[in-house]
Amino acid sequence: MTVDALKRPAIRTFMEMPGTLAGVSMTCRSILTAASAADIRVDLFTSFLDGATPDGLSVHTSLPRLLHPLPYAITKHLARTHLRKRFLDAVSEGDVAYLWPSTPLQIYEALAARGVPIVAESVNTRMAVAKPLLDAAYEELGLPPGHGITDARVREQNARQSLCTAIFAPSPATEHSMRGTVLEHRMIPASYGTWVPKSPPARPRKETGEPVTFLFLGRLCVRKGAHLLLDAWRRAPANARLRIVGEIEPALRTIFADVLDAPTVHCVGFTLDIGAELARADVALLPSLEEGDPIATYEAAAHGLPVIASPAGAGRIGADTGAITVVDPSDTDALRQLFEDFTLSEELRRHWGERARAASLGYDWNIVAPLRMKRLFDFLGR
């Protein structure tokens, strides 16, 4: 540990949910692993950690390994009670508390009462902004809201964020959701990223008329604009193929059964072998209505895939580099035209794939994690 590193505050990270190898948990783990490798004092308090503990990262868990195989719904009370006390006992004067989603309001209140600087991670846009947007989308489909954001959850998030010293805003969408509120001057612009492979998989040229695979990676749901994608796919080019890797929202499974059961669509469910899916695909799709900063976009770009996305789905890398093909997902004619253009043109796919790959090099976790911590230290120093 260098002298400069010792002068900076320690970052005590609390992520109550289990440290799995996917989703938000993996994002948190990746940020802390890269920050630790950059000689930044970070540690992680979590219920339990799947897989090996990252080199150099101090991890504190609360659930005995013997209980890991049990459903978390059964063990979570034991895990949470012990973890919360252990975390609060560990945070000392001069430390910074770094809180991830699912952290209860009581933790915020206890830390604020002690004068501990609190920085929160805004993995999605604020619920107060997301709820009316998603309500309208479900209403248009004639469905009751299935997004899970209630008025009570909105109030609780507002209460938590009101106690924050700073909030990481990983994308333009998350920043926009804080503009014009008391949080505007507490946000720290940041981004997410991925572990960029040294070289993307080789993609041999396709023969004329050979099927072109469009990949949707993630939960197929209204929030991610799946209804707009599936509607547009009803008139997709004959030799285009849609591969859906993730769970499917039940209501959409019913409404779009004609599309999902079509021979040009392949639904494979959830998998951890994302690399294999990216290697076999030709184009990535993410027409989200609401996002934080989607990891799927970074992963696709890092593997040399062209990405067609909404502004929310393009995230920080799309806004800052122009390396993502951005489309209004509600414009089904524009979306269908892009399906056709990218299906017909090998050169177009290669051009945008190369642009995306080049842009992704600046978003490796080893770059973006230390940068966001530097911005945090600068913010706290002011």
JOJODA-V634315 format. One line per field, one symbol per residue. phi: phi as a letter, one per 20 degrees, with the letter a starting at -180 (. if undefined). psi: psi as a letter, one per 40 degrees, with the letter a starting at -180 (. if undefined). burial: 1 if it has 9 or more other ideal C-beta (glycine too) atoms within 8 Angstrom, else 0. A space follows every 10 residues. Layout:
phi = ???
psi = ???
burial = ???
This chain:
phi = .ffffffeff deddcffgee ebmgfffggf fffffffemd fcbcdbgacf mffggneecd dddgggegff gfgeefffff gfffffffff fdgnededdd gnffgffgff fffemffddd defcfggfef gfffgfffff emdfgdened ffffffffff ffeffbcfdf bgfffgfdfm dfegededgb bdabefffbf ffdffefgnf gdeedddpfe bfgemfffff fffgcfggde cddddqfdgg ffgffdgfff effeccddmf beefgffffe edbdcbegeb bebffgffff ffemefcdbf gfffmffffe dmedfebfff efffffffgf gffedfffff gfffffffff fecfgfefff ffffffffff ff
psi = hidddddiii hhhhgdiigi fiaddddddd dddddddefh hiihhidihi aihihehhhh iehiddedei hdddeddddd dddddddddd hiheihhhhi iehidddddd dddeehhhhi hgeiiidddd dddddddddd efiiheeehi dddddddddd deeidihhhe idddddeehe ieedeeihha iaaihhidhi ihgiiiiheh ihhhhhhahg iddefddddd ddedfiidfi hhhhgiihhd dddddfdddd eieehhheai iegdddddde idiihgfidh icghdddddd ddefhihhii ddddaddddd eeehhhihee gddddddddd ddddhddddd dddddddddd defidedddd dddddddddd d.
burial = 0000100111 1111111111 0001111111 1111111101 1111111110 0001001011 1110001000 0100110111 0111011101 1000111111 0010001111 1100011111 1111111111 1011101100 1010011010 0011011111 1011011111 1111111100 0011011101 1111010001 0010000000 0111111111 1111111111 1110011011 1111110110 1110010011 0000100000 1001001100 1111111111 1111111111 1111111111 1111111110 1011101010 0101110111 1110000111 1111111011 0011101111 1110111011 00
